[in-house]
Amino acid sequence: MTPPRPDGLPSWFDPLLGRVASVRTEDFTPLRPPATGGRASAVLVLLGEDRPGEPDLLVLQRAATMRNHAGQPAFPGGAADPGDPDPAATALREASEEVGLEKSSATVLTRLPELWIPVSSFVVTPVLAWWHAPHPVHPCQPAEVARVERLPVAELVDPDNRLRVRHPSGWVGPAFRVRDMLVWGFTAGVISVLLDLAGWSRPWAPGRLEELPEAAAPVPAARGGGPDEVVP
């Protein structure tokens, strides 16, 4: 069933909102979440617009000093707390703690399928939301978050900014080089699928492949899946 359309939702959201209603885990990854077990977590996929008709996506960049995922762009998010009633609450709480997002400024639209990250046993629920009242955001935890950016969709779909990367483990996946960030792994995989679902993608050359240096990829990838980007 198609989620109800909130009042004031920009028209560019309509194709995406209509198609995510029938999206499956297999559309993102061949890996199925385990029937039992796995640590529940959620990430916030927050789309807004700085100017009408020009959507953008909120991401953060992990601090370079972190033990895992140093310097790596990611969605706001993390592991569920016992007091979180659902994945949307987890995603909004984490975004508030990490980048100072005012929870009331975002309208949750729907959940995407659960995605399993075997290397850490996280079961991740991406939460799709509309940033109906954008406001300044910033790193609230400098030891964990170095930077916050709103990445314009126009730049994400630019063929010059798209590539594939190969992890030292042999895993190959989509990536984006935009705003001096290399977005890859779990985050890039979700973004790539959403761009296709929304009808925003433009033809690009998938033959462009770059090797990830060891320093940029400290966490090994599971066979057939993406590296773990969700931290407690």
C-alpha positions as CSV (number, residue, x, y, z in Angstrom):
1,M,0.0,0.0,0.0
2,T,1.3,3.5,-0.9
3,P,2.0,5.6,2.2
4,P,-0.3,8.6,2.7
5,R,0.9,11.8,1.1
6,P,1.6,14.5,3.7
7,D,0.3,18.0,2.9
8,G,2.9,20.2,1.3
9,L,5.1,17.3,0.1
10,P,7.1,18.4,-2.9
11,S,6.0,16.8,-6.2
12,W,9.5,15.4,-6.8
13,F,8.9,13.0,-3.9
14,D,5.9,11.3,-5.6
15,P,7.6,8.7,-7.8
16,L,9.9,7.6,-5.0
17,L,7.1,7.4,-2.4
18,G,5.0,5.4,-4.8
19,R,7.7,2.8,-5.6
20,V,9.1,2.3,-2.2
21,A,5.8,0.8,-1.1
22,S,6.7,-2.4,-3.1
23,V,10.5,-2.4,-2.7
24,R,12.1,-5.6,-1.3
25,T,15.3,-6.4,0.6
26,E,16.5,-8.1,-2.6
27,D,16.4,-4.8,-4.4
28,F,19.2,-3.6,-2.1
29,T,21.2,-6.7,-1.4
30,P,21.2,-10.5,-1.9
31,L,21.6,-11.0,1.8
32,R,18.5,-11.8,3.8
33,P,18.2,-10.7,7.5
34,P,18.3,-13.7,9.9
35,A,15.0,-15.1,11.1
36,T,16.2,-14.5,14.7
37,G,18.9,-12.5,16.3
38,G,20.8,-9.5,15.0
39,R,21.1,-6.2,16.6
40,A,18.4,-3.7,15.7
41,S,19.5,-0.4,14.3
42,A,18.2,2.3,12.0
43,V,19.5,5.1,9.8
44,L,17.7,8.3,8.7
45,V,17.4,8.9,4.9
46,L,16.4,12.5,5.1
47,L,15.5,14.3,1.9
48,G,14.8,18.1,1.8
49,E,15.2,21.0,-0.5
50,D,17.2,24.3,-0.1
51,R,15.4,25.7,-3.1
52,P,12.1,24.5,-4.6
53,G,12.5,21.6,-7.0
54,E,16.1,20.9,-6.0
55,P,16.1,17.9,-3.5
56,D,19.1,17.1,-1.3
57,L,20.1,14.4,1.1
58,L,21.6,14.8,4.6
59,V,24.8,12.9,5.4
60,L,27.5,13.1,7.9
61,Q,31.2,12.3,7.8
62,R,32.7,10.2,10.6
63,A,35.6,11.7,12.5
64,A,39.0,10.7,11.3
65,T,40.0,9.5,14.8
66,M,37.3,6.9,15.1
67,R,38.3,3.2,15.5
68,N,35.9,2.1,12.8
69,H,34.7,4.0,9.7
70,A,37.2,6.8,10.2
71,G,36.4,9.7,7.8
72,Q,33.6,7.7,6.1
73,P,30.3,9.4,5.0
74,A,27.1,7.8,6.3
75,F,23.5,8.4,7.1
76,P,22.8,9.6,10.7
77,G,21.9,6.5,12.7
78,G,22.9,3.7,15.0
79,A,21.8,1.0,17.3
80,A,18.3,1.0,18.9
81,D,18.0,1.9,22.5
82,P,15.6,0.0,24.8
83,G,13.4,3.1,25.0
84,D,13.0,3.5,21.3
85,P,9.5,2.4,20.3
86,D,10.3,1.8,16.6
87,P,13.1,2.3,14.0
88,A,11.8,5.8,13.2
89,A,12.4,6.8,16.8
90,T,15.9,5.3,16.7
91,A,16.8,7.2,13.5
92,L,15.4,10.5,14.7
93,R,17.1,10.2,18.1
94,E,20.4,9.4,16.5
95,A,20.2,12.3,14.1
96,S,19.3,14.6,17.0
97,E,22.3,13.4,19.0
98,E,24.8,13.4,16.1
99,V,23.9,16.5,14.1
100,G,21.4,18.4,16.2
101,L,18.4,17.6,14.0
102,E,15.1,19.0,15.5
103,K,12.9,15.9,15.4
104,S,9.8,18.0,14.7
105,S,11.4,19.3,11.5
106,A,11.3,15.9,9.8
107,T,8.2,14.0,8.6
108,V,8.7,10.2,8.6
109,L,7.2,8.8,5.4
110,T,8.0,5.1,5.5
111,R,10.5,2.4,6.4
112,L,12.6,0.7,3.8
113,P,13.2,-3.1,4.1
114,E,15.5,-4.4,6.8
115,L,19.1,-4.8,5.6
116,W,21.5,-7.2,7.3
117,I,25.2,-6.4,7.9
118,P,26.7,-9.8,8.7
119,V,30.1,-8.6,9.9
120,S,28.5,-6.9,12.8
121,S,25.1,-8.7,12.9
122,F,23.3,-5.4,12.7
123,V,19.8,-5.5,11.2
124,V,19.4,-2.0,9.8
125,T,16.1,-0.3,8.9
126,P,16.5,2.8,6.7
127,V,13.8,5.3,7.6
128,L,12.8,7.6,4.7
129,A,11.8,11.1,5.8
130,W,11.0,14.5,4.4
131,W,12.8,17.5,5.9
132,H,9.8,19.8,5.8
133,A,11.4,22.5,8.0
134,P,15.2,22.5,7.3
135,H,17.4,24.3,9.8
136,P,21.2,24.5,10.4
137,V,22.8,21.3,11.6
138,H,26.3,20.6,12.8
139,P,28.5,17.9,14.4
140,C,27.3,17.5,18.0
141,Q,29.8,14.8,18.9
142,P,33.1,16.0,17.4
143,A,34.8,12.8,18.5
144,E,32.4,10.9,16.2
145,V,31.2,13.3,13.6
146,A,33.5,15.6,11.7
147,R,31.2,17.1,9.2
148,V,27.6,17.4,8.1
149,E,26.5,18.0,4.5
150,R,23.4,18.3,2.4
151,L,24.3,16.6,-0.9
152,P,22.2,17.9,-3.8
153,V,20.6,15.1,-5.8
154,A,21.7,16.9,-9.0
155,E,25.3,16.3,-7.9
156,L,24.7,12.7,-6.9
157,V,23.2,11.8,-10.3
158,D,25.9,13.6,-12.3
159,P,27.7,10.8,-14.2
160,D,31.1,12.5,-13.5
161,N,30.5,11.9,-9.8
162,R,29.6,8.2,-10.0
163,L,31.9,5.3,-9.9
164,R,32.4,1.8,-8.3
165,V,35.0,1.0,-5.6
166,R,36.7,-2.2,-4.7
167,H,37.3,-3.0,-1.0
168,P,40.5,-4.9,-0.1
169,S,38.3,-7.9,0.6
170,G,37.2,-8.0,-3.0
171,W,33.8,-6.5,-2.5
172,V,32.8,-4.1,-5.3
173,G,30.0,-1.6,-5.0
174,P,28.7,1.8,-6.1
175,A,30.2,5.0,-4.9
176,F,29.8,8.8,-5.3
177,R,32.5,11.4,-5.2
178,V,30.8,14.7,-4.3
179,R,31.6,17.7,-2.1
180,D,35.1,16.3,-1.4
181,M,33.5,13.1,0.0
182,L,33.8,9.6,-1.2
183,V,30.4,8.0,-0.4
184,W,30.6,4.2,-0.6
185,G,29.5,1.0,1.1
186,F,26.1,0.6,2.8
187,T,25.3,4.3,2.4
188,A,26.1,4.5,-1.3
189,G,24.2,1.2,-2.0
190,V,21.0,2.6,-0.5
191,I,21.4,6.0,-2.3
192,S,22.0,4.2,-5.6
193,V,18.8,2.2,-5.3
194,L,16.7,5.2,-4.2
195,L,17.9,7.3,-7.1
196,D,16.8,4.6,-9.5
197,L,13.4,4.2,-7.7
198,A,12.8,8.0,-7.9
199,G,13.6,8.1,-11.6
200,W,16.5,10.5,-10.9
201,S,19.4,8.4,-12.1
202,R,21.2,9.3,-15.3
203,P,23.3,7.0,-17.5
204,W,26.9,6.6,-16.1
205,A,29.9,4.5,-16.8
206,P,30.0,1.5,-14.4
207,G,33.3,0.5,-15.8
208,R,35.0,3.3,-13.8
209,L,36.5,1.3,-10.8
210,E,38.8,2.6,-8.1
211,E,40.6,0.6,-5.4
212,L,39.8,1.6,-1.8
213,P,43.1,2.1,0.1
214,E,43.5,0.0,3.3
215,A,43.3,3.2,5.4
216,A,39.8,4.0,4.0
217,A,38.4,0.6,4.5
218,P,39.3,-0.7,8.0
219,V,36.3,-2.9,8.4
220,P,36.2,-6.1,6.2
221,A,33.3,-6.6,3.9
222,A,31.2,-9.7,4.1
223,R,31.0,-11.8,1.0
224,G,28.1,-10.5,-1.1
225,G,27.4,-7.6,1.1
226,G,28.6,-4.2,2.1
227,P,31.0,-3.1,4.8
228,D,29.6,-2.4,8.3
229,E,28.8,1.3,8.5
230,V,26.5,1.3,11.5
231,V,28.1,2.0,14.9
232,P,26.6,1.5,18.4
